[in-house]
């Protein structure tokens, strides 16, 4: 299993009626794209990777259970990782999905 299937199923349940959301395997996880733009991804560790508005990134990165995404030793500015404890409730998951999906939808469609 390359990604947390339970988390992926929970994400699907939240976005099942969103016609602009598609799935794609990438980054060793399962990504969900809105209007062709990467919004969130379920990782193998049960965490959620997401894109956010660069102007909100500093504030969002201070939220409990949230950290900057690090790739090759470098923190990416508007990419966050939200841990599985923070996502344990539907409300917690829904809030972070709204952040990622909202930002992806603000970008030009691909």
Residue pairs with C-beta under 8 A, 6 or more apart in sequence:
1 44
2 25
2 28
2 29
2 30
2 44
3 25
3 28
3 29
3 30
3 41
3 42
3 43
3 44
4 42
4 43
4 44
4 45
4 46
4 84
6 46
7 42
7 43
7 46
7 48
7 84
7 87
8 30
8 42
10 87
10 90
10 93
11 32
11 40
11 42
11 48
11 93
11 97
12 23
14 90
14 93
14 94
14 97
15 21
15 32
15 97
15 101
18 34
18 101
20 34
20 35
20 105
20 109
21 32
21 33
21 34
21 39
21 101
22 32
22 33
22 36
23 30
23 31
23 32
23 33
24 30
24 31
24 33
25 31
26 38
26 41
27 41
27 49
28 43
28 44
29 41
29 42
29 43
29 44
29 49
30 41
30 42
31 38
31 39
31 40
31 41
32 38
32 39
32 40
32 41
32 42
32 100
32 101
33 39
33 104
34 101
34 104
34 105
35 104
35 105
35 107
35 109
35 110
36 109
36 110
37 51
37 104
37 105
37 107
37 109
37 110
38 51
38 104
39 50
39 51
39 97
39 100
39 101
39 103
39 104
39 105
40 48
40 49
40 50
40 51
40 96
40 97
40 100
40 101
41 48
41 49
41 50
42 48
43 49
43 81
45 84
46 83
46 84
46 87
47 81
47 82
47 83
47 84
47 87
48 81
48 82
48 87
48 93
48 96
48 97
48 100
49 69
49 79
49 80
49 81
50 79
50 80
50 81
50 82
50 96
50 97
50 99
50 100
50 103
51 78
51 79
51 100
51 103
51 104
52 60
52 78
52 79
52 80
52 99
52 100
52 103
53 78
53 103
53 106
54 77
54 78
56 99
57 68
57 77
57 78
57 80
60 66
60 80
60 99
61 67
61 68
61 80
63 86
64 86
65 82
65 83
65 85
65 86
65 87
66 80
66 81
66 82
66 83
66 86
67 80
67 81
67 83
68 75
68 76
68 77
68 79
68 80
68 81
69 75
69 76
69 79
69 80
69 81
70 76
78 103
82 96
86 92
86 96
87 93
87 96
